[in-house]
Amino acid sequence: MHWPLFSTNKLCSSTWVPPWLIAQKPWIVPIPGTTKLHRLEENLGAVNVELTEDDLRRIDAASSLARGARYSEGAQKMIDR
């Protein structure tokens, strides 16, 4: 899925998430994993992404809209049984 959050590019999450994570704290190291070559190529594309301050503000604003439980009630019952 491409995200129209960014001023100059439509980026898929595997491309913008690693630079966003690094922008949060300098000691964060994203470790993407995949078994598909095209996903690896997307992940490697993140090396060339430079998020602007405006991009970071847009991501933060969009993420603040996320609400609700992380897991459904049934899935939560399966955790730490």
N, C-alpha and C positions, 0 to 999 in steps of 0.2 A: 504494500500500500504506500502511495506517495502522499506526503503531507504538504499542504499548501501554506505552511506556517512561515516559510522563509522568503526573504525579500528577493533573492536572485535565483534560487534553484528549487525544484521539486525533488525532495530527497526521500528515499525510503528510510524506515527506522534503523535498519542495519548500517546506514551511512551516517545519520546524524546523531545517533545515541552515543557512540564512543567519544566523539569530540565534546558532546554535552557533558558526559560523565567526567572527562578530564577537566573541563571548565569548572566543575563543582569544587574539586580539591586536587591539588597537583599530585598527591600521592595515590589517587585512584587509578588503577590500571584495568581497563576493560579487557575481558578475556572472552571474545566471541567464539562460539563453537558451531560447527556445521558438518554435515556429511555430503553436501551438495556443492559442486564446483561453482555454479552461478551464485550461490550465497557467499562463498568464500570471496569471489570477485567483488560482490557488493561490500563485504566487510573490509576488504583491502582498499576500496574506494574511499573509506572514511579518512584515510591518511591525507587525502587532498582537500578535505573539507575544513574550511575556516568559518566558524559561526561568528556572526557579528554580535555586538552587545544587544542590538535590536532583536536578532534571532533568539538569543538567550532569554530576553524578556518575554518574547512571544511563547516560548516553550514553557517558561515558568507560569505565565498566565493561563495557558491551556491546561497545564497539569493541575493547577489549583481547582479546576472544574471537575476533576475526577473525584467521585464520591461513592460511598457504599463500601460494603464488605469486600475483602479481597477474594474470599471464597463463598460459594453458596452454603447454605446451612448444612446440606448433606455432605458436601466436600469437607467442611470444617470438622464434622464428626469423625472423618477418616484420619485426621491429623492427630498425631500423638496418642494413638489408641493404646 
